[in-house]
Amino acid sequence: MSKHPVPKKKTSKSKRDMRRSHHALTAPNLVECPHCHAKKLQHHVCGSCGYYDGRQILEVASD
């Protein structure tokens, strides 16, 4: 049976929390589409109207 590495000392709550300080999630940066005024991600084609940079890129079926 092989031996597995085991921590020599217990990691304190402070060290554990300092390690996790960069694990927080950030909200997506949504902007308004200038064509249809729906929320979309920056530098992405609008999912509602299919426009990007003033041009229609995708044909979006209207329901």
PDBQT receptor file of N, H, CA, C and O in Angstrom, charges set to zero:
ATOM      1  N   MET A   1       0.846  -1.184   0.000  1.00  0.00    +0.000 N 
ATOM      2  CA  MET A   1       0.000   0.000   0.000  1.00  0.00    +0.000 C 
ATOM      3  C   MET A   1       0.888   1.243   0.000  1.00  0.00    +0.000 C 
ATOM      4  O   MET A   1       1.814   1.357   0.803  1.00  0.00    +0.000 OA
ATOM      5  N   SER A   2       0.592   2.175  -0.916  1.00  0.00    +0.000 N 
ATOM      6  H   SER A   2      -0.161   2.082  -1.568  1.00  0.00    +0.000 HD
ATOM      7  CA  SER A   2       1.434   3.367  -1.015  1.00  0.00    +0.000 C 
ATOM      8  C   SER A   2       1.013   4.429  -0.002  1.00  0.00    +0.000 C 
ATOM      9  O   SER A   2      -0.148   4.518   0.397  1.00  0.00    +0.000 OA
ATOM     10  N   LYS A   3       1.978   5.212   0.389  1.00  0.00    +0.000 N 
ATOM     11  H   LYS A   3       2.922   5.140   0.065  1.00  0.00    +0.000 HD
ATOM     12  CA  LYS A   3       1.713   6.277   1.357  1.00  0.00    +0.000 C 
ATOM     13  C   LYS A   3       1.334   7.553   0.611  1.00  0.00    +0.000 C 
ATOM     14  O   LYS A   3       1.923   7.887  -0.417  1.00  0.00    +0.000 OA
ATOM     15  N   HIS A   4       0.358   8.245   1.136  1.00  0.00    +0.000 N 
ATOM     16  H   HIS A   4      -0.121   7.974   1.971  1.00  0.00    +0.000 HD
ATOM     17  CA  HIS A   4      -0.105   9.486   0.531  1.00  0.00    +0.000 C 
ATOM     18  C   HIS A   4       0.445  10.671   1.308  1.00  0.00    +0.000 C 
ATOM     19  O   HIS A   4       0.629  10.590   2.522  1.00  0.00    +0.000 OA
ATOM     20  N   PRO A   5       0.707  11.772   0.610  1.00  0.00    +0.000 N 
ATOM     21  CA  PRO A   5       1.176  12.961   1.332  1.00  0.00    +0.000 C 
ATOM     22  C   PRO A   5       0.085  13.512   2.248  1.00  0.00    +0.000 C 
ATOM     23  O   PRO A   5      -1.084  13.593   1.869  1.00  0.00    +0.000 OA
ATOM     24  N   VAL A   6       0.484  13.882   3.434  1.00  0.00    +0.000 N 
ATOM     25  H   VAL A   6       1.434  13.817   3.742  1.00  0.00    +0.000 HD
ATOM     26  CA  VAL A   6      -0.448  14.384   4.440  1.00  0.00    +0.000 C 
ATOM     27  C   VAL A   6       0.110  15.697   4.976  1.00  0.00    +0.000 C 
ATOM     28  O   VAL A   6       1.317  15.797   5.199  1.00  0.00    +0.000 OA
ATOM     29  N   PRO A   7      -0.739  16.714   5.190  1.00  0.00    +0.000 N 
ATOM     30  CA  PRO A   7      -0.243  17.975   5.756  1.00  0.00    +0.000 C 
ATOM     31  C   PRO A   7       0.392  17.757   7.126  1.00  0.00    +0.000 C 
ATOM     32  O   PRO A   7      -0.143  17.022   7.956  1.00  0.00    +0.000 OA
ATOM     33  N   LYS A   8       1.531  18.398   7.356  1.00  0.00    +0.000 N 
ATOM     34  H   LYS A   8       1.966  18.995   6.682  1.00  0.00    +0.000 HD
ATOM     35  CA  LYS A   8       2.231  18.246   8.629  1.00  0.00    +0.000 C 
ATOM     36  C   LYS A   8       1.553  19.042   9.735  1.00  0.00    +0.000 C 
ATOM     37  O   LYS A   8       1.548  18.630  10.895  1.00  0.00    +0.000 OA
ATOM     38  N   LYS A   9       0.974  20.204   9.364  1.00  0.00    +0.000 N 
ATOM     39  H   LYS A   9       0.979  20.539   8.422  1.00  0.00    +0.000 HD
ATOM     40  CA  LYS A   9       0.302  21.066  10.346  1.00  0.00    +0.000 C 
ATOM     41  C   LYS A   9      -1.092  21.395   9.864  1.00  0.00    +0.000 C 
ATOM     42  O   LYS A   9      -1.353  21.407   8.661  1.00  0.00    +0.000 OA
ATOM     43  N   LYS A  10      -1.997  21.664  10.805  1.00  0.00    +0.000 N 
ATOM     44  H   LYS A  10      -1.785  21.654  11.782  1.00  0.00    +0.000 HD
ATOM     45  CA  LYS A  10      -3.358  22.057  10.460  1.00  0.00    +0.000 C 
ATOM     46  C   LYS A  10      -3.339  23.464   9.862  1.00  0.00    +0.000 C 
ATOM     47  O   LYS A  10      -2.664  24.357  10.375  1.00  0.00    +0.000 OA
ATOM     48  N   THR A  11      -4.084  23.650   8.776  1.00  0.00    +0.000 N 
ATOM     49  H   THR A  11      -4.632  22.925   8.360  1.00  0.00    +0.000 HD
ATOM     50  CA  THR A  11      -4.192  24.979   8.175  1.00  0.00    +0.000 C 
ATOM     51  C   THR A  11      -5.168  25.803   9.007  1.00  0.00    +0.000 C 
ATOM     52  O   THR A  11      -6.305  25.391   9.237  1.00  0.00    +0.000 OA
ATOM     53  N   SER A  12      -4.714  26.968   9.454  1.00  0.00    +0.000 N 
ATOM     54  H   SER A  12      -3.791  27.303   9.267  1.00  0.00    +0.000 HD
ATOM     55  CA  SER A  12      -5.561  27.808  10.302  1.00  0.00    +0.000 C 
ATOM     56  C   SER A  12      -6.698  28.416   9.490  1.00  0.00    +0.000 C 
ATOM     57  O   SER A  12      -6.637  28.472   8.262  1.00  0.00    +0.000 OA
ATOM     58  N   LYS A  13      -7.725  28.867  10.181  1.00  0.00    +0.000 N 
ATOM     59  H   LYS A  13      -7.775  28.822  11.178  1.00  0.00    +0.000 HD
ATOM     60  CA  LYS A  13      -8.869  29.506   9.518  1.00  0.00    +0.000 C 
ATOM     61  C   LYS A  13      -8.419  30.751   8.772  1.00  0.00    +0.000 C 
ATOM     62  O   LYS A  13      -8.943  31.059   7.701  1.00  0.00    +0.000 OA
ATOM     63  N   SER A  14      -7.469  31.454   9.319  1.00  0.00    +0.000 N 
ATOM     64  H   SER A  14      -7.043  31.204  10.189  1.00  0.00    +0.000 HD
ATOM     65  CA  SER A  14      -6.965  32.671   8.675  1.00  0.00    +0.000 C 
ATOM     66  C   SER A  14      -6.280  32.350   7.348  1.00  0.00    +0.000 C 
ATOM     67  O   SER A  14      -6.552  32.990   6.333  1.00  0.00    +0.000 OA
ATOM     68  N   LYS A  15      -5.400  31.366   7.360  1.00  0.00    +0.000 N 
ATOM     69  H   LYS A  15      -5.179  30.845   8.185  1.00  0.00    +0.000 HD
ATOM     70  CA  LYS A  15      -4.696  30.978   6.128  1.00  0.00    +0.000 C 
ATOM     71  C   LYS A  15      -5.674  30.436   5.085  1.00  0.00    +0.000 C 
ATOM     72  O   LYS A  15      -5.565  30.748   3.899  1.00  0.00    +0.000 OA
ATOM     73  N   ARG A  16      -6.627  29.623   5.538  1.00  0.00    +0.000 N 
ATOM     74  H   ARG A  16      -6.715  29.369   6.501  1.00  0.00    +0.000 HD
ATOM     75  CA  ARG A  16      -7.640  29.080   4.636  1.00  0.00    +0.000 C 
ATOM     76  C   ARG A  16      -8.458  30.202   3.990  1.00  0.00    +0.000 C 
ATOM     77  O   ARG A  16      -8.696  30.184   2.783  1.00  0.00    +0.000 OA
ATOM     78  N   ASP A  17      -8.883  31.167   4.791  1.00  0.00    +0.000 N 
ATOM     79  H   ASP A  17      -8.689  31.181   5.772  1.00  0.00    +0.000 HD
ATOM     80  CA  ASP A  17      -9.702  32.265   4.273  1.00  0.00    +0.000 C 
ATOM     81  C   ASP A  17      -8.895  33.195   3.378  1.00  0.00    +0.000 C 
ATOM     82  O   ASP A  17      -9.426  33.734   2.407  1.00  0.00    +0.000 OA
ATOM     83  N   MET A  18      -7.609  33.389   3.694  1.00  0.00    +0.000 N 
ATOM     84  H   MET A  18      -7.178  32.951   4.482  1.00  0.00    +0.000 HD
ATOM     85  CA  MET A  18      -6.761  34.211   2.820  1.00  0.00    +0.000 C 
ATOM     86  C   MET A  18      -6.593  33.553   1.460  1.00  0.00    +0.000 C 
ATOM     87  O   MET A  18      -6.559  34.241   0.439  1.00  0.00    +0.000 OA
ATOM     88  N   ARG A  19      -6.487  32.237   1.434  1.00  0.00    +0.000 N 
ATOM     89  H   ARG A  19      -6.514  31.678   2.263  1.00  0.00    +0.000 HD
ATOM     90  CA  ARG A  19      -6.373  31.515   0.172  1.00  0.00    +0.000 C 
ATOM     91  C   ARG A  19      -7.652  31.664  -0.651  1.00  0.00    +0.000 C 
ATOM     92  O   ARG A  19      -7.600  31.760  -1.877  1.00  0.00    +0.000 OA
ATOM     93  N   ARG A  20      -8.788  31.685   0.021  1.00  0.00    +0.000 N 
ATOM     94  H   ARG A  20      -8.831  31.607   1.017  1.00  0.00    +0.000 HD
ATOM     95  CA  ARG A  20     -10.076  31.773  -0.662  1.00  0.00    +0.000 C 
ATOM     96  C   ARG A  20     -10.496  33.209  -0.980  1.00  0.00    +0.000 C 
ATOM     97  O   ARG A  20     -11.589  33.421  -1.506  1.00  0.00    +0.000 OA
ATOM     98  N   SER A  21      -9.671  34.178  -0.678  1.00  0.00    +0.000 N 
ATOM     99  H   SER A  21      -8.783  34.005  -0.251  1.00  0.00    +0.000 HD
ATOM    100  CA  SER A  21     -10.071  35.579  -0.854  1.00  0.00    +0.000 C 
ATOM    101  C   SER A  21     -10.303  35.952  -2.308  1.00  0.00    +0.000 C 
ATOM    102  O   SER A  21     -10.994  36.934  -2.579  1.00  0.00    +0.000 OA
ATOM    103  N   HIS A  22      -9.747  35.200  -3.254  1.00  0.00    +0.000 N 
ATOM    104  H   HIS A  22      -9.186  34.403  -3.034  1.00  0.00    +0.000 HD
ATOM    105  CA  HIS A  22      -9.910  35.497  -4.671  1.00  0.00    +0.000 C 
ATOM    106  C   HIS A  22     -10.933  34.590  -5.343  1.00  0.00    +0.000 C 
ATOM    107  O   HIS A  22     -11.036  34.591  -6.570  1.00  0.00    +0.000 OA
ATOM    108  N   HIS A  23     -11.686  33.823  -4.574  1.00  0.00    +0.000 N 
ATOM    109  H   HIS A  23     -11.603  33.822  -3.577  1.00  0.00    +0.000 HD
ATOM    110  CA  HIS A  23     -12.632  32.870  -5.138  1.00  0.00    +0.000 C 
ATOM    111  C   HIS A  23     -14.009  33.465  -5.393  1.00  0.00    +0.000 C 
ATOM    112  O   HIS A  23     -14.894  32.763  -5.883  1.00  0.00    +0.000 OA
ATOM    113  N   ALA A  24     -14.214  34.732  -5.077  1.00  0.00    +0.000 N 
ATOM    114  H   ALA A  24     -13.495  35.302  -4.679  1.00  0.00    +0.000 HD
ATOM    115  CA  ALA A  24     -15.540  35.339  -5.219  1.00  0.00    +0.000 C 
ATOM    116  C   ALA A  24     -15.928  35.451  -6.685  1.00  0.00    +0.000 C 
ATOM    117  O   ALA A  24     -15.081  35.693  -7.545  1.00  0.00    +0.000 OA
ATOM    118  N   LEU A  25     -17.212  35.274  -6.962  1.00  0.00    +0.000 N 
ATOM    119  H   LEU A  25     -17.900  35.078  -6.264  1.00  0.00    +0.000 HD
ATOM    120  CA  LEU A  25     -17.729  35.411  -8.323  1.00  0.00    +0.000 C 
ATOM    121  C   LEU A  25     -18.059  36.869  -8.603  1.00  0.00    +0.000 C 
ATOM    122  O   LEU A  25     -18.451  37.613  -7.704  1.00  0.00    +0.000 OA
ATOM    123  N   THR A  26     -17.897  37.263  -9.846  1.00  0.00    +0.000 N 
ATOM    124  H   THR A  26     -17.578  36.659 -10.576  1.00  0.00    +0.000 HD
ATOM    125  CA  THR A  26     -18.250  38.626 -10.240  1.00  0.00    +0.000 C 
ATOM    126  C   THR A  26     -19.447  38.575 -11.177  1.00  0.00    +0.000 C 
ATOM    127  O   THR A  26     -19.589  37.641 -11.965  1.00  0.00    +0.000 OA
ATOM    128  N   ALA A  27     -20.290  39.564 -11.089  1.00  0.00    +0.000 N 
ATOM    129  H   ALA A  27     -20.174  40.323 -10.449  1.00  0.00    +0.000 HD
ATOM    130  CA  ALA A  27     -21.469  39.639 -11.954  1.00  0.00    +0.000 C 
ATOM    131  C   ALA A  27     -21.031  40.001 -13.373  1.00  0.00    +0.000 C 
ATOM    132  O   ALA A  27     -20.080  40.763 -13.543  1.00  0.00    +0.000 OA
ATOM    133  N   PRO A  28     -21.713  39.466 -14.402  1.00  0.00    +0.000 N 
ATOM    134  CA  PRO A  28     -21.349  39.816 -15.775  1.00  0.00    +0.000 C 
ATOM    135  C   PRO A  28     -21.632  41.292 -16.046  1.00  0.00    +0.000 C 
ATOM    136  O   PRO A  28     -22.613  41.851 -15.555  1.00  0.00    +0.000 OA
ATOM    137  N   ASN A  29     -20.759  41.908 -16.834  1.00  0.00    +0.000 N 
ATOM    138  H   ASN A  29     -19.962  41.453 -17.232  1.00  0.00    +0.000 HD
ATOM    139  CA  ASN A  29     -20.891  43.324 -17.141  1.00  0.00    +0.000 C 
ATOM    140  C   ASN A  29     -21.827  43.470 -18.346  1.00  0.00    +0.000 C 
ATOM    141  O   ASN A  29     -21.396  43.370 -19.494  1.00  0.00    +0.000 OA
ATOM    142  N   LEU A  30     -23.102  43.705 -18.071  1.00  0.00    +0.000 N 
ATOM    143  H   LEU A  30     -23.453  43.786 -17.138  1.00  0.00    +0.000 HD
ATOM    144  CA  LEU A  30     -24.095  43.816 -19.125  1.00  0.00    +0.000 C 
ATOM    145  C   LEU A  30     -24.239  45.265 -19.563  1.00  0.00    +0.000 C 
ATOM    146  O   LEU A  30     -24.217  46.182 -18.742  1.00  0.00    +0.000 OA
ATOM    147  N   VAL A  31     -24.386  45.456 -20.863  1.00  0.00    +0.000 N 
ATOM    148  H   VAL A  31     -24.404  44.711 -21.530  1.00  0.00    +0.000 HD
ATOM    149  CA  VAL A  31     -24.612  46.785 -21.424  1.00  0.00    +0.000 C 
ATOM    150  C   VAL A  31     -25.889  46.734 -22.256  1.00  0.00    +0.000 C 
ATOM    151  O   VAL A  31     -26.380  45.658 -22.597  1.00  0.00    +0.000 OA
ATOM    152  N   GLU A  32     -26.414  47.907 -22.575  1.00  0.00    +0.000 N 
ATOM    153  H   GLU A  32     -26.015  48.781 -22.298  1.00  0.00    +0.000 HD
ATOM    154  CA  GLU A  32     -27.640  47.982 -23.360  1.00  0.00    +0.000 C 
ATOM    155  C   GLU A  32     -27.310  47.939 -24.843  1.00  0.00    +0.000 C 
ATOM    156  O   GLU A  32     -26.415  48.644 -25.309  1.00  0.00    +0.000 OA
ATOM    157  N   CYS A  33     -28.031  47.114 -25.577  1.00  0.00    +0.000 N 
ATOM    158  H   CYS A  33     -28.758  46.541 -25.199  1.00  0.00    +0.000 HD
ATOM    159  CA  CYS A  33     -27.862  47.047 -27.028  1.00  0.00    +0.000 C 
ATOM    160  C   CYS A  33     -28.366  48.353 -27.632  1.00  0.00    +0.000 C 
ATOM    161  O   CYS A  33     -29.490  48.762 -27.340  1.00  0.00    +0.000 OA
ATOM    162  N   PRO A  34     -27.570  49.016 -28.463  1.00  0.00    +0.000 N 
ATOM    163  CA  PRO A  34     -28.019  50.288 -29.038  1.00  0.00    +0.000 C 
ATOM    164  C   PRO A  34     -29.152  50.121 -30.048  1.00  0.00    +0.000 C 
ATOM    165  O   PRO A  34     -29.849  51.087 -30.360  1.00  0.00    +0.000 OA
ATOM    166  N   HIS A  35     -29.341  48.911 -30.559  1.00  0.00    +0.000 N 
ATOM    167  H   HIS A  35     -28.775  48.127 -30.306  1.00  0.00    +0.000 HD
ATOM    168  CA  HIS A  35     -30.371  48.695 -31.581  1.00  0.00    +0.000 C 
ATOM    169  C   HIS A  35     -31.725  48.367 -30.965  1.00  0.00    +0.000 C 
ATOM    170  O   HIS A  35     -32.728  48.985 -31.323  1.00  0.00    +0.000 OA
ATOM    171  N   CYS A  36     -31.772  47.393 -30.033  1.00  0.00    +0.000 N 
ATOM    172  H   CYS A  36     -30.957  46.891 -29.743  1.00  0.00    +0.000 HD
ATOM    173  CA  CYS A  36     -33.056  46.967 -29.467  1.00  0.00    +0.000 C 
ATOM    174  C   CYS A  36     -33.182  47.277 -27.974  1.00  0.00    +0.000 C 
ATOM    175  O   CYS A  36     -34.235  47.037 -27.383  1.00  0.00    +0.000 OA
ATOM    176  N   HIS A  37     -32.133  47.800 -27.367  1.00  0.00    +0.000 N 
ATOM    177  H   HIS A  37     -31.278  47.994 -27.848  1.00  0.00    +0.000 HD
ATOM    178  CA  HIS A  37     -32.105  48.206 -25.959  1.00  0.00    +0.000 C 
ATOM    179  C   HIS A  37     -32.250  47.039 -24.981  1.00  0.00    +0.000 C 
ATOM    180  O   HIS A  37     -32.657  47.241 -23.837  1.00  0.00    +0.000 OA
ATOM    181  N   ALA A  38     -31.923  45.832 -25.416  1.00  0.00    +0.000 N 
ATOM    182  H   ALA A  38     -31.592  45.668 -26.345  1.00  0.00    +0.000 HD
ATOM    183  CA  ALA A  38     -31.892  44.676 -24.510  1.00  0.00    +0.000 C 
ATOM    184  C   ALA A  38     -30.513  44.596 -23.859  1.00  0.00    +0.000 C 
ATOM    185  O   ALA A  38     -29.544  45.151 -24.376  1.00  0.00    +0.000 OA
ATOM    186  N   LYS A  39     -30.431  43.913 -22.738  1.00  0.00    +0.000 N 
ATOM    187  H   LYS A  39     -31.219  43.462 -22.318  1.00  0.00    +0.000 HD
ATOM    188  CA  LYS A  39     -29.144  43.730 -22.064  1.00  0.00    +0.000 C 
ATOM    189  C   LYS A  39     -28.346  42.654 -22.784  1.00  0.00    +0.000 C 
ATOM    190  O   LYS A  39     -28.888  41.615 -23.162  1.00  0.00    +0.000 OA
ATOM    191  N   LYS A  40     -27.022  42.913 -22.977  1.00  0.00    +0.000 N 
ATOM    192  H   LYS A  40     -26.581  43.756 -22.670  1.00  0.00    +0.000 HD
ATOM    193  CA  LYS A  40     -26.148  41.951 -23.641  1.00  0.00    +0.000 C 
ATOM    194  C   LYS A  40     -24.750  42.090 -23.084  1.00  0.00    +0.000 C 
ATOM    195  O   LYS A  40     -24.432  43.089 -22.438  1.00  0.00    +0.000 OA
ATOM    196  N   LEU A  41     -23.904  41.090 -23.328  1.00  0.00    +0.000 N 
ATOM    197  H   LEU A  41     -24.162  40.279 -23.852  1.00  0.00    +0.000 HD
ATOM    198  CA  LEU A  41     -22.509  41.161 -22.921  1.00  0.00    +0.000 C 
ATOM    199  C   LEU A  41     -21.745  42.078 -23.871  1.00  0.00    +0.000 C 
ATOM    200  O   LEU A  41     -22.047  42.144 -25.062  1.00  0.00    +0.000 OA
ATOM    201  N   GLN A  42     -20.757  42.780 -23.335  1.00  0.00    +0.000 N 
ATOM    202  H   GLN A  42     -20.511  42.726 -22.367  1.00  0.00    +0.000 HD
ATOM    203  CA  GLN A  42     -19.935  43.648 -24.171  1.00  0.00    +0.000 C 
ATOM    204  C   GLN A  42     -19.183  42.825 -25.201  1.00  0.00    +0.000 C 
ATOM    205  O   GLN A  42     -18.749  41.710 -24.911  1.00  0.00    +0.000 OA
ATOM    206  N   HIS A  43     -19.025  43.364 -26.395  1.00  0.00    +0.000 N 
ATOM    207  H   HIS A  43     -19.377  44.270 -26.630  1.00  0.00    +0.000 HD
ATOM    208  CA  HIS A  43     -18.260  42.752 -27.486  1.00  0.00    +0.000 C 
ATOM    209  C   HIS A  43     -18.854  41.412 -27.927  1.00  0.00    +0.000 C 
ATOM    210  O   HIS A  43     -18.125  40.546 -28.412  1.00  0.00    +0.000 OA
ATOM    211  N   HIS A  44     -20.168  41.232 -27.762  1.00  0.00    +0.000 N 
ATOM    212  H   HIS A  44     -20.760  41.935 -27.368  1.00  0.00    +0.000 HD
ATOM    213  CA  HIS A  44     -20.869  40.029 -28.201  1.00  0.00    +0.000 C 
ATOM    214  C   HIS A  44     -22.065  40.443 -29.056  1.00  0.00    +0.000 C 
ATOM    215  O   HIS A  44     -22.594  41.546 -28.919  1.00  0.00    +0.000 OA
ATOM    216  N   VAL A  45     -22.473  39.548 -29.927  1.00  0.00    +0.000 N 
ATOM    217  H   VAL A  45     -22.044  38.651 -30.038  1.00  0.00    +0.000 HD
ATOM    218  CA  VAL A  45     -23.670  39.782 -30.730  1.00  0.00    +0.000 C 
ATOM    219  C   VAL A  45     -24.881  39.762 -29.802  1.00  0.00    +0.000 C 
ATOM    220  O   VAL A  45     -24.956  38.932 -28.896  1.00  0.00    +0.000 OA
ATOM    221  N   CYS A  46     -25.829  40.672 -30.022  1.00  0.00    +0.000 N 
ATOM    222  H   CYS A  46     -25.768  41.347 -30.758  1.00  0.00    +0.000 HD
ATOM    223  CA  CYS A  46     -27.046  40.721 -29.221  1.00  0.00    +0.000 C 
ATOM    224  C   CYS A  46     -27.894  39.494 -29.533  1.00  0.00    +0.000 C 
ATOM    225  O   CYS A  46     -28.152  39.194 -30.698  1.00  0.00    +0.000 OA
ATOM    226  N   GLY A  47     -28.323  38.793 -28.503  1.00  0.00    +0.000 N 
ATOM    227  H   GLY A  47     -28.114  39.037 -27.556  1.00  0.00    +0.000 HD
ATOM    228  CA  GLY A  47     -29.148  37.609 -28.698  1.00  0.00    +0.000 C 
ATOM    229  C   GLY A  47     -30.576  37.924 -29.065  1.00  0.00    +0.000 C 
ATOM    230  O   GLY A  47     -31.286  37.062 -29.583  1.00  0.00    +0.000 OA
ATOM    231  N   SER A  48     -31.016  39.153 -28.807  1.00  0.00    +0.000 N 
ATOM    232  H   SER A  48     -30.440  39.853 -28.386  1.00  0.00    +0.000 HD
ATOM    233  CA  SER A  48     -32.398  39.516 -29.097  1.00  0.00    +0.000 C 
ATOM    234  C   SER A  48     -32.602  39.934 -30.545  1.00  0.00    +0.000 C 
ATOM    235  O   SER A  48     -33.577  39.536 -31.183  1.00  0.00    +0.000 OA
ATOM    236  N   CYS A  49     -31.672  40.742 -31.063  1.00  0.00    +0.000 N 
ATOM    237  H   CYS A  49     -30.881  41.066 -30.545  1.00  0.00    +0.000 HD
ATOM    238  CA  CYS A  49     -31.855  41.266 -32.420  1.00  0.00    +0.000 C 
ATOM    239  C   CYS A  49     -30.800  40.781 -33.407  1.00  0.00    +0.000 C 
ATOM    240  O   CYS A  49     -31.012  40.884 -34.615  1.00  0.00    +0.000 OA
ATOM    241  N   GLY A  50     -29.674  40.258 -32.936  1.00  0.00    +0.000 N 
ATOM    242  H   GLY A  50     -29.501  40.175 -31.954  1.00  0.00    +0.000 HD
ATOM    243  CA  GLY A  50     -28.641  39.740 -33.829  1.00  0.00    +0.000 C 
ATOM    244  C   GLY A  50     -27.697  40.787 -34.369  1.00  0.00    +0.000 C 
ATOM    245  O   GLY A  50     -26.941  40.508 -35.300  1.00  0.00    +0.000 OA
ATOM    246  N   TYR A  51     -27.717  41.995 -33.809  1.00  0.00    +0.000 N 
ATOM    247  H   TYR A  51     -28.331  42.222 -33.053  1.00  0.00    +0.000 HD
ATOM    248  CA  TYR A  51     -26.861  43.070 -34.296  1.00  0.00    +0.000 C 
ATOM    249  C   TYR A  51     -25.567  43.130 -33.502  1.00  0.00    +0.000 C 
ATOM    250  O   TYR A  51     -25.542  42.819 -32.311  1.00  0.00    +0.000 OA
ATOM    251  N   TYR A  52     -24.495  43.531 -34.169  1.00  0.00    +0.000 N 
ATOM    252  H   TYR A  52     -24.515  43.784 -35.136  1.00  0.00    +0.000 HD
ATOM    253  CA  TYR A  52     -23.212  43.806 -33.524  1.00  0.00    +0.000 C 
ATOM    254  C   TYR A  52     -22.517  44.901 -34.316  1.00  0.00    +0.000 C 
ATOM    255  O   TYR A  52     -22.369  44.795 -35.533  1.00  0.00    +0.000 OA
ATOM    256  N   ASP A  53     -22.097  45.940 -33.636  1.00  0.00    +0.000 N 
ATOM    257  H   ASP A  53     -22.217  46.027 -32.647  1.00  0.00    +0.000 HD
ATOM    258  CA  ASP A  53     -21.358  47.055 -34.236  1.00  0.00    +0.000 C 
ATOM    259  C   ASP A  53     -22.145  47.703 -35.387  1.00  0.00    +0.000 C 
ATOM    260  O   ASP A  53     -21.575  48.096 -36.404  1.00  0.00    +0.000 OA
ATOM    261  N   GLY A  54     -23.473  47.803 -35.196  1.00  0.00    +0.000 N 
ATOM    262  H   GLY A  54     -23.936  47.484 -34.369  1.00  0.00    +0.000 HD
ATOM    263  CA  GLY A  54     -24.308  48.481 -36.180  1.00  0.00    +0.000 C 
ATOM    264  C   GLY A  54     -24.696  47.643 -37.381  1.00  0.00    +0.000 C 
ATOM    265  O   GLY A  54     -25.374  48.137 -38.283  1.00  0.00    +0.000 OA
ATOM    266  N   ARG A  55     -24.279  46.379 -37.413  1.00  0.00    +0.000 N 
ATOM    267  H   ARG A  55     -23.729  45.978 -36.680  1.00  0.00    +0.000 HD
ATOM    268  CA  ARG A  55     -24.603  45.510 -38.553  1.00  0.00    +0.000 C 
ATOM    269  C   ARG A  55     -25.346  44.276 -38.046  1.00  0.00    +0.000 C 
ATOM    270  O   ARG A  55     -25.107  43.817 -36.930  1.00  0.00    +0.000 OA
ATOM    271  N   GLN A  56     -26.242  43.746 -38.864  1.00  0.00    +0.000 N 
ATOM    272  H   GLN A  56     -26.437  44.119 -39.771  1.00  0.00    +0.000 HD
ATOM    273  CA  GLN A  56     -26.941  42.520 -38.495  1.00  0.00    +0.000 C 
ATOM    274  C   GLN A  56     -26.048  41.342 -38.844  1.00  0.00    +0.000 C 
ATOM    275  O   GLN A  56     -25.682  41.143 -40.003  1.00  0.00    +0.000 OA
ATOM    276  N   ILE A  57     -25.702  40.562 -37.822  1.00  0.00    +0.000 N 
ATOM    277  H   ILE A  57     -25.999  40.724 -36.881  1.00  0.00    +0.000 HD
ATOM    278  CA  ILE A  57     -24.798  39.428 -37.971  1.00  0.00    +0.000 C 
ATOM    279  C   ILE A  57     -25.589  38.125 -38.031  1.00  0.00    +0.000 C 
ATOM    280  O   ILE A  57     -25.270  37.239 -38.823  1.00  0.00    +0.000 OA
ATOM    281  N   LEU A  58     -26.620  38.008 -37.198  1.00  0.00    +0.000 N 
ATOM    282  H   LEU A  58     -26.879  38.728 -36.554  1.00  0.00    +0.000 HD
ATOM    283  CA  LEU A  58     -27.422  36.791 -37.111  1.00  0.00    +0.000 C 
ATOM    284  C   LEU A  58     -28.868  37.063 -37.477  1.00  0.00    +0.000 C 
ATOM    285  O   LEU A  58     -29.403  38.141 -37.217  1.00  0.00    +0.000 OA
ATOM    286  N   GLU A  59     -29.491  36.065 -38.086  1.00  0.00    +0.000 N 
ATOM    287  H   GLU A  59     -29.057  35.189 -38.297  1.00  0.00    +0.000 HD
ATOM    288  CA  GLU A  59     -30.933  36.117 -38.317  1.00  0.00    +0.000 C 
ATOM    289  C   GLU A  59     -31.591  35.544 -37.075  1.00  0.00    +0.000 C 
ATOM    290  O   GLU A  59     -31.414  34.366 -36.768  1.00  0.00    +0.000 OA
ATOM    291  N   VAL A  60     -32.352  36.367 -36.356  1.00  0.00    +0.000 N 
ATOM    292  H   VAL A  60     -32.496  37.325 -36.606  1.00  0.00    +0.000 HD
ATOM    293  CA  VAL A  60     -33.002  35.929 -35.121  1.00  0.00    +0.000 C 
ATOM    294  C   VAL A  60     -34.491  35.794 -35.411  1.00  0.00    +0.000 C 
ATOM    295  O   VAL A  60     -35.135  36.739 -35.866  1.00  0.00    +0.000 OA
ATOM    296  N   ALA A  61     -35.025  34.616 -35.143  1.00  0.00    +0.000 N 
ATOM    297  H   ALA A  61     -34.502  33.848 -34.774  1.00  0.00    +0.000 HD
ATOM    298  CA  ALA A  61     -36.457  34.379 -35.366  1.00  0.00    +0.000 C 
ATOM    299  C   ALA A  61     -37.255  35.086 -34.292  1.00  0.00    +0.000 C 
ATOM    300  O   ALA A  61     -36.979  34.927 -33.103  1.00  0.00    +0.000 OA
ATOM    301  N   SER A  62     -38.238  35.862 -34.699  1.00  0.00    +0.000 N 
ATOM    302  H   SER A  62     -38.462  35.991 -35.665  1.00  0.00    +0.000 HD
ATOM    303  CA  SER A  62     -39.092  36.565 -33.722  1.00  0.00    +0.000 C 
ATOM    304  C   SER A  62     -40.283  35.695 -33.383  1.00  0.00    +0.000 C 
ATOM    305  O   SER A  62     -40.940  35.158 -34.275  1.00  0.00    +0.000 OA
ATOM    306  N   ASP A  63     -40.568  35.549 -32.081  1.00  0.00    +0.000 N 
ATOM    307  H   ASP A  63     -40.034  35.985 -31.357  1.00  0.00    +0.000 HD
ATOM    308  CA  ASP A  63     -41.673  34.707 -31.644  1.00  0.00    +0.000 C 
ATOM    309  C   ASP A  63     -42.931  35.520 -31.472  1.00  0.00    +0.000 C 
ATOM    310  O   ASP A  63     -43.972  34.975 -31.105  1.00  0.00    +0.000 OA
TER     311      ASP A  63
